[in-house]
Amino acid sequence: MLVRTTSLTHSLHSATRKGHLRLHRQILPPALHISDSAAASVFRAVRLRGPVGRDVIAGVTSLSIATVNRQVIALLDAGLLRERADLAVSGAIGRPRVPVEINHEPFVTLGIHVGARTTSIVAADLFGRTLDTVETPTPLSPAGPALASLAESASRYLRRWHRRRPLWVGVAIGGTVDSATGHVDHPRLGWRQAPVGPVLADALSLPVSVASHVDAMAGAELLLGMRRFAPSSPTSLYVYARETVGYALVIGGRVHCPSSGPGTIAGLPANSELLGGTGQLESTVSDEAVIAAARKLRILPAAPPGRSTGSSTGIVDLLRLARSGNQPAKELLTERGRVLGEAVALLRDLLNPDELVVGGQAFTEYPEAMEQVEASFVERSVLAPRDLRVTAFGNRVQEAGAGIVSLGGLYADPLGAMRRAGALGSRLPEIAPENTA
C-alpha cells in the first residue's frame, strides 16, 4: 500500500509543534472495561440478547422498567437501536412491547493493529464483528513518514465504507502508550513520542483511542469474548505470544492499564537447548527465534545471502513441515509449547488470577502443541490445578483487539460516544447518567 505522504508528513510535523492542537482533534483513552451506566447496560443487554423486549432488558440489568424505557428511547433516537414490530407478541399493545435490536448497518468503526512486522486495518460493526480487513507491512521508516503513510492508507480504506457512518478509530500497538495524548514509544520500531493518535485524528477527523496491543486483546476477551450478560468480577490473566510476548490483567471487569505503560515479561527466565535464545522468554519463543533455530538445525533453509526472509513466511513453512510429518519441525514447535507453558505457570503462581487465557499465534497457529503447553504448565505450577483457556478469537486476535479499542468508547458510553462522533440527531434528549448501583 505505497502512497504519497508529503502532505501528511507536513501535517505530522505541524501536529508535533509545541502548543499546536486542532479544535476538532479528539484523543480519548481506550475504554477497556464493562460500564455500569444505565445506557451502557441497556445497550449491552440488547447487543448480547437482541432482539429483546424491555421487560427482559430490565430483568438482566436490574434496572427499573422506567429507566429502561428512557434509555431505549434515547438509544432509538440516537440511531443505535431499532424496533422490530414484526417480532412483537400477538395482541401486545404499545411501543414498550416491541422488541429492539442493535441497528448495526448504518455504522462502522476503524481498528488499526500496528505489529512489529505487519499492520492490519479492520472495519468493525457495532457487534464487534470484523466486516473486512487489509494487511500491509509495518513501515520501517522513522515515525514521521511511517505515520503519514498509515494515516493515508486508513483514509483511503475508510472511503470504501461511504455507505456507513464512521464513528471512531482505535489503534492497538506495542511499546509504551500514553493513552491521554495518543503518543507512543516503540523501541522495536525506533519510535520515540510518536504522535500516533494526533496524526490519525487530524487525518480522519474522528475520535481516536490508542492502547497497548496486549491490553487491547484482553479487552476483546472481556467485552467481545463473553456471550453472557453478567459482568466479570473475577481477575483474569491474559498471556500473549507471537513475535513479541506480553501479558495483561483484568480486575473486576476492567483491563488494568498502568499510566506508565504495561509491564513486560520479555525478560522472564526461559531455557531451551533446542531453541537457543539468550535465556529470556521473548528471545526464546518469538517467531523470529523459532525460525532462527529451525535454520540452525537445517529444518529450514538458510535465508538467501544479503536478504532476510520474513518470519511470517518462515513460520508458515515450519508449520507445513510439521504437519506433513517432519519430526524435527514437530519437536521444535512442541518445545516452544513447553517453554510457554512454564512461563504461564510462573505468572500464574505470581499473580494467582481466577482465570487464565492465552492468545497469539504462538499458541493458536499450532494447536497440536497445546497439550504440551498444558502439561508443562501443570508440572511447573505449585498452586492448585487451574484450567487454561485459549482465546476465543483464534488467529484473528489482533483484529479483535484493534476492533474493541475502536468500540470500547461506544460500549462504555453509547450516547456520549455518538456526540463525540458528531452522529447524534437533534431529537436526542439530554438524560442524566444513571448507574445500576
C-alpha positions as CSV (number, residue, x, y, z in Angstrom):
1,M,0.0,0.0,0.0
2,L,2.5,2.6,-1.2
3,V,1.1,6.1,-1.1
4,R,2.3,9.7,-1.4
5,T,2.9,11.0,2.0
6,T,4.2,14.6,1.5
7,S,1.0,16.4,2.7
8,L,0.5,14.1,5.7
9,T,4.2,14.3,6.7
10,H,3.8,18.1,6.8
11,S,0.7,17.5,9.0
12,L,2.7,15.3,11.3
13,H,5.3,18.0,11.7
14,S,2.6,20.6,12.4
15,A,1.0,18.3,14.9
16,T,4.1,17.9,17.0
17,R,4.9,21.7,17.2
18,K,4.6,22.9,20.8
19,G,1.2,24.1,21.7
20,H,-0.4,23.1,18.4
21,L,-3.9,21.5,18.8
22,R,-6.6,21.5,16.2
23,L,-10.0,22.2,17.6
24,H,-11.6,19.1,16.1
25,R,-8.9,16.7,17.4
26,Q,-10.3,14.2,20.0
27,I,-7.9,11.8,21.6
28,L,-9.7,9.7,24.2
29,P,-8.3,6.9,26.5
30,P,-9.5,3.5,25.5
31,A,-12.5,2.2,27.4
32,L,-11.5,-1.4,28.1
33,H,-14.0,-2.1,30.9
34,I,-17.6,-3.1,31.5
35,S,-19.5,0.0,32.2
36,D,-22.4,0.0,34.7
37,S,-24.1,3.2,33.4
38,A,-27.7,2.7,32.5
39,A,-27.3,3.4,28.8
40,A,-24.3,1.1,28.5
41,S,-26.1,-1.7,30.4
42,V,-29.1,-1.4,28.2
43,F,-27.0,-1.3,25.0
44,R,-25.0,-4.3,26.2
45,A,-28.1,-6.3,27.0
46,V,-29.5,-5.7,23.5
47,R,-26.2,-6.5,21.9
48,L,-25.9,-9.8,23.7
49,R,-29.6,-10.8,23.8
50,G,-31.4,-9.0,21.0
51,P,-33.9,-8.8,19.5
52,V,-35.2,-8.4,23.1
53,G,-38.1,-6.8,24.9
54,R,-37.8,-4.1,27.5
55,D,-39.0,-6.4,30.3
56,V,-36.2,-8.8,29.6
57,I,-33.7,-5.9,29.5
58,A,-34.9,-4.8,32.9
59,G,-34.5,-8.4,34.2
60,V,-30.9,-8.9,33.1
61,T,-29.7,-5.3,34.0
62,S,-31.7,-4.9,37.3
63,L,-32.8,-1.5,36.1
64,S,-36.4,-0.4,36.6
65,I,-38.7,-0.5,33.6
66,A,-39.0,3.3,33.7
67,T,-35.2,3.6,33.4
68,V,-35.0,1.0,30.6
69,N,-37.8,2.8,28.7
70,R,-35.9,6.2,28.9
71,Q,-32.6,4.6,27.8
72,V,-34.2,2.7,25.0
73,I,-35.9,5.8,23.7
74,A,-32.6,7.7,23.8
75,L,-30.8,4.9,22.0
76,L,-33.5,4.7,19.4
77,D,-33.3,8.4,18.8
78,A,-29.5,8.1,18.5
79,G,-29.9,5.5,15.8
80,L,-28.1,2.8,17.8
81,L,-31.2,0.7,18.3
82,R,-34.2,-0.1,16.1
83,E,-37.6,-1.6,16.8
84,R,-38.8,-4.9,15.5
85,A,-42.5,-4.6,15.3
86,D,-42.6,-7.7,13.2
87,L,-41.5,-9.7,16.3
88,A,-44.0,-8.2,18.7
89,V,-46.1,-10.7,20.6
90,S,-49.5,-11.1,19.1
91,G,-52.0,-8.9,20.9
92,A,-49.3,-6.7,22.6
93,I,-50.2,-3.1,22.8
94,G,-47.8,-0.1,22.9
95,R,-44.2,0.5,21.9
96,P,-42.7,-0.9,25.2
97,R,-43.9,-4.3,24.0
98,V,-42.0,-4.1,20.7
99,P,-38.6,-5.9,20.8
100,V,-35.5,-3.8,20.0
101,E,-32.1,-4.8,18.4
102,I,-28.8,-3.2,17.5
103,N,-29.1,-1.0,14.4
104,H,-25.7,-2.0,13.1
105,E,-25.9,-1.4,9.3
106,P,-25.5,2.4,9.3
107,F,-22.2,2.5,11.2
108,V,-18.6,1.3,11.1
109,T,-15.6,1.7,13.3
110,L,-12.0,1.5,12.2
111,G,-9.4,-0.6,14.1
112,I,-5.7,-0.5,13.4
113,H,-3.2,-3.0,14.8
114,V,0.4,-2.0,14.3
115,G,2.5,-5.1,14.7
116,A,6.3,-5.4,14.7
117,R,6.1,-6.7,11.1
118,T,2.5,-6.4,9.9
119,T,-0.2,-3.7,10.2
120,S,-3.8,-4.6,9.9
121,I,-6.7,-2.2,9.2
122,V,-10.0,-3.5,10.3
123,A,-13.6,-2.4,9.7
124,A,-15.9,-3.5,12.5
125,D,-19.7,-3.2,13.1
126,L,-21.4,-2.4,16.4
127,F,-21.4,-6.1,17.4
128,G,-17.6,-6.1,17.2
129,R,-17.7,-8.3,14.1
130,T,-15.0,-7.9,11.6
131,L,-16.5,-6.7,8.3
132,D,-13.3,-6.6,6.4
133,T,-9.5,-6.3,7.0
134,V,-6.5,-5.5,5.0
135,E,-2.8,-6.1,5.9
136,T,0.3,-4.2,4.9
137,P,3.9,-4.4,6.1
138,T,4.6,-2.1,9.0
139,P,6.7,0.7,7.7
140,L,10.3,0.5,8.9
141,S,10.8,4.2,8.3
142,P,11.0,6.8,11.1
143,A,7.8,7.7,12.9
144,G,7.0,10.8,10.7
145,P,6.8,9.2,7.3
146,A,5.5,5.9,8.8
147,L,2.5,7.5,10.5
148,A,1.8,9.7,7.4
149,S,1.7,6.6,5.3
150,L,-0.5,4.8,7.8
151,A,-2.9,7.7,8.0
152,E,-3.2,7.9,4.2
153,S,-3.8,4.2,4.0
154,A,-6.5,4.4,6.7
155,S,-8.1,7.4,5.0
156,R,-8.3,5.6,1.6
157,Y,-9.6,2.5,3.3
158,L,-12.3,4.4,5.1
159,R,-13.6,5.8,1.8
160,R,-14.6,2.3,0.9
161,W,-17.3,2.5,3.6
162,H,-19.1,5.5,2.2
163,R,-22.5,3.8,2.9
164,R,-21.7,3.6,6.6
165,R,-21.0,6.4,9.0
166,P,-17.6,6.0,10.7
167,L,-17.7,6.6,14.5
168,W,-14.3,6.0,16.0
169,V,-10.7,4.9,15.3
170,G,-8.9,2.5,17.6
171,V,-5.2,1.7,17.5
172,A,-3.6,-1.3,19.2
173,I,0.2,-1.1,19.2
174,G,3.2,-2.4,21.1
175,G,5.5,-0.3,23.2
176,T,4.5,2.2,25.8
177,V,1.3,4.1,25.1
178,D,0.3,7.5,26.6
179,S,-3.5,6.9,26.4
180,A,-4.3,10.5,27.2
181,T,-2.3,12.0,24.3
182,G,-2.1,9.1,21.9
183,H,1.7,9.2,21.8
184,V,3.8,6.0,21.7
185,D,7.3,4.9,22.5
186,H,8.0,1.8,20.4
187,P,11.7,0.8,20.7
188,R,11.4,-2.0,18.2
189,L,10.2,0.4,15.5
190,G,12.5,3.1,16.7
191,W,9.7,5.5,17.6
192,R,10.0,7.9,20.4
193,Q,7.0,10.0,21.4
194,A,5.4,9.2,18.1
195,P,2.1,11.1,17.8
196,V,0.0,8.2,16.6
197,G,-3.3,9.5,17.9
198,P,-2.9,13.1,16.8
199,V,-1.9,12.2,13.3
200,L,-4.8,9.9,12.8
201,A,-7.3,12.2,14.4
202,D,-6.2,15.1,12.2
203,A,-6.2,12.9,9.0
204,L,-9.6,11.2,9.7
205,S,-11.5,13.9,11.7
206,L,-12.7,11.2,14.1
207,P,-12.2,10.4,17.8
208,V,-9.1,8.2,18.3
209,S,-8.1,5.9,21.1
210,V,-4.7,4.2,21.3
211,A,-4.0,1.2,23.5
212,S,-1.2,-1.3,24.2
213,H,-1.9,-4.2,21.9
214,V,-2.0,-6.9,24.7
215,D,-4.3,-4.7,26.8
216,A,-6.5,-4.4,23.7
217,M,-6.6,-8.2,23.2
218,A,-7.5,-8.7,26.9
219,G,-10.2,-6.1,26.3
220,A,-11.6,-8.1,23.4
221,E,-11.8,-11.2,25.6
222,L,-13.6,-9.2,28.2
223,L,-16.1,-7.3,26.0
224,L,-16.5,-9.5,23.0
225,G,-15.4,-13.0,24.0
226,M,-18.1,-13.4,26.7
227,R,-21.6,-14.1,25.4
228,R,-23.3,-14.0,28.8
229,F,-24.5,-10.7,30.3
230,A,-23.3,-11.0,33.9
231,P,-20.2,-8.7,34.4
232,S,-17.0,-10.4,35.0
233,S,-15.8,-9.7,38.6
234,P,-13.0,-12.3,38.9
235,T,-9.4,-11.5,38.0
236,S,-8.2,-12.7,34.6
237,L,-4.6,-13.1,33.3
238,Y,-4.1,-12.8,29.5
239,V,-0.8,-14.1,28.1
240,Y,0.2,-13.3,24.5
241,A,3.0,-14.7,22.4
242,R,3.9,-14.3,18.7
243,E,6.7,-12.1,17.5
244,T,6.6,-10.5,21.0
245,V,5.4,-11.7,24.3
246,G,3.2,-9.8,26.8
247,Y,0.5,-10.0,29.4
248,A,-2.5,-8.1,30.7
249,L,-4.6,-8.3,33.8
250,V,-8.4,-7.9,34.1
251,I,-9.6,-6.9,37.5
252,G,-13.3,-6.5,38.4
253,G,-14.4,-6.1,34.8
254,R,-11.6,-3.7,33.8
255,V,-8.3,-4.2,32.0
256,H,-5.6,-2.9,34.2
257,C,-3.8,-0.2,32.2
258,P,-1.0,1.4,34.3
259,S,-0.3,5.1,33.4
260,S,3.3,4.3,32.9
261,G,2.6,1.6,30.4
262,P,2.3,-2.2,30.5
263,G,4.8,-4.4,32.3
264,T,6.9,-6.7,30.4
265,I,7.6,-10.5,30.5
266,A,10.1,-10.4,27.7
267,G,13.0,-11.0,30.2
268,L,11.4,-13.8,32.1
269,P,13.9,-16.7,32.5
270,A,13.4,-19.4,29.8
271,N,16.0,-22.1,28.9
272,S,15.9,-24.4,26.0
273,E,18.9,-26.1,24.3
274,L,16.8,-26.8,21.2
275,L,15.5,-23.2,20.7
276,G,18.6,-21.4,21.9
277,G,18.0,-17.8,22.7
278,T,19.6,-15.7,25.5
279,G,17.9,-17.3,28.4
280,Q,15.0,-14.9,28.2
281,L,11.4,-15.6,27.2
282,E,11.0,-13.4,24.1
283,S,14.3,-14.3,22.6
284,T,13.4,-18.0,23.0
285,V,9.8,-18.3,21.9
286,S,9.2,-15.5,19.4
287,D,8.5,-16.4,15.8
288,E,11.9,-14.9,14.8
289,A,13.7,-17.0,17.4
290,V,11.9,-20.2,16.4
291,I,12.8,-19.6,12.7
292,A,16.4,-18.9,13.6
293,A,16.5,-22.2,15.5
294,A,14.9,-24.0,12.6
295,R,17.6,-22.7,10.2
296,K,20.4,-23.5,12.6
297,L,19.1,-27.1,12.8
298,R,18.7,-27.1,9.0
299,I,15.0,-27.8,9.3
300,L,14.5,-24.8,7.1
301,P,17.0,-23.5,4.5
302,A,19.2,-20.5,5.4
303,A,18.0,-17.1,4.3
304,P,19.4,-16.1,0.9
305,P,22.6,-14.1,1.2
306,G,22.1,-10.4,1.6
307,R,18.4,-10.8,2.1
308,S,16.3,-11.6,5.1
309,T,13.3,-13.8,4.8
310,G,10.3,-12.6,6.9
311,S,9.4,-14.7,10.0
312,S,5.8,-14.9,8.8
313,T,6.9,-16.8,5.7
314,G,9.3,-18.9,7.7
315,I,6.7,-19.9,10.4
316,V,4.3,-20.9,7.7
317,D,6.9,-23.2,6.1
318,L,7.8,-24.7,9.5
319,L,4.1,-25.4,10.3
320,R,3.7,-27.0,6.9
321,L,6.7,-29.3,7.5
322,A,5.4,-30.3,11.0
323,R,2.0,-31.2,9.7
324,S,3.5,-33.2,6.8
325,G,5.2,-35.4,9.4
326,N,8.7,-33.8,9.7
327,Q,9.7,-34.9,13.2
328,P,12.4,-32.2,13.9
329,A,9.8,-29.5,13.0
330,K,7.3,-31.1,15.3
331,E,9.8,-31.2,18.1
332,L,10.8,-27.6,17.7
333,L,7.2,-26.3,17.9
334,T,6.4,-28.7,20.8
335,E,9.5,-27.3,22.6
336,R,8.1,-23.8,22.2
337,G,4.9,-25.0,23.8
338,R,6.8,-26.4,26.7
339,V,8.7,-23.1,27.4
340,L,5.4,-21.1,27.0
341,G,3.6,-23.4,29.5
342,E,6.3,-22.9,32.1
343,A,6.2,-19.1,31.6
344,V,2.4,-19.1,32.1
345,A,2.8,-21.2,35.2
346,L,5.4,-18.7,36.6
347,L,3.0,-15.8,36.0
348,R,0.0,-17.7,37.4
349,D,1.9,-18.6,40.6
350,L,3.0,-14.9,41.0
351,L,-0.5,-13.3,40.3
352,N,-2.9,-16.2,41.0
353,P,-5.8,-15.0,38.9
354,D,-9.2,-16.6,38.8
355,E,-9.0,-17.2,35.1
356,L,-6.1,-17.8,32.6
357,V,-6.4,-17.0,28.9
358,V,-3.6,-17.5,26.3
359,G,-3.6,-15.9,22.9
360,G,-1.4,-15.1,19.9
361,Q,-0.2,-17.3,17.1
362,A,2.4,-18.9,19.2
363,F,-0.5,-20.7,20.9
364,T,-3.1,-20.8,18.2
365,E,-1.3,-21.5,14.9
366,Y,-0.1,-24.9,16.1
367,P,-2.8,-26.2,18.5
368,E,-1.1,-29.5,18.4
369,A,1.4,-28.1,20.9
370,M,-1.3,-27.0,23.4
371,E,-1.2,-30.4,25.1
372,Q,2.5,-29.7,25.8
373,V,1.7,-26.2,27.0
374,E,-0.9,-27.5,29.4
375,A,1.4,-30.3,30.6
376,S,4.3,-28.1,31.4
377,F,2.0,-25.5,33.0
378,V,0.7,-28.2,35.4
379,E,4.2,-29.6,36.1
380,R,5.7,-26.2,36.8
381,S,2.9,-24.5,38.8
382,V,3.0,-25.1,42.6
383,L,-0.6,-24.0,43.1
384,A,-3.8,-25.9,42.8
385,P,-4.8,-27.0,39.3
386,R,-6.3,-24.3,37.1
387,D,-7.6,-24.6,33.5
388,L,-6.0,-22.7,30.6
389,R,-8.4,-21.2,28.1
390,V,-7.3,-20.4,24.6
391,T,-8.5,-17.1,23.2
392,A,-12.0,-17.0,21.7
393,F,-10.6,-15.3,18.6
394,G,-8.0,-17.8,17.4
395,N,-5.6,-16.4,14.8
396,R,-7.7,-13.2,14.5
397,V,-6.9,-11.9,18.0
398,Q,-5.0,-8.8,16.7
399,E,-8.0,-7.8,14.6
400,A,-10.3,-8.3,17.7
401,G,-8.0,-6.2,19.8
402,A,-7.9,-3.3,17.4
403,G,-11.7,-3.6,16.9
404,I,-12.5,-3.3,20.6
405,V,-10.3,-0.2,21.0
406,S,-12.5,1.4,18.3
407,L,-15.7,0.2,20.0
408,G,-14.9,0.5,23.7
409,G,-15.9,4.1,24.0
410,L,-19.3,3.3,22.4
411,Y,-19.8,0.3,24.7
412,A,-19.0,2.3,27.8
413,D,-21.0,5.5,27.0
414,P,-23.1,5.0,23.9
415,L,-24.8,8.4,23.8
416,G,-21.6,10.3,24.7
417,A,-19.7,8.4,22.0
418,M,-22.3,9.4,19.4
419,R,-22.0,13.0,20.5
420,R,-18.2,12.9,20.2
421,A,-18.5,11.4,16.7
422,G,-21.0,14.1,15.7
423,A,-23.6,11.4,14.9
424,L,-26.5,12.4,17.1
425,G,-29.7,13.7,15.7
426,S,-31.3,16.9,17.1
427,R,-34.1,14.8,18.6
428,L,-31.9,13.2,21.3
429,P,-32.9,14.4,24.7
430,E,-30.4,15.0,27.4
431,I,-30.5,12.2,30.0
432,A,-28.7,12.4,33.3
433,P,-26.3,9.5,33.9
434,E,-27.8,6.6,35.8
435,N,-26.0,3.7,37.4
436,T,-27.2,0.2,38.2
437,A,-25.9,0.6,41.7
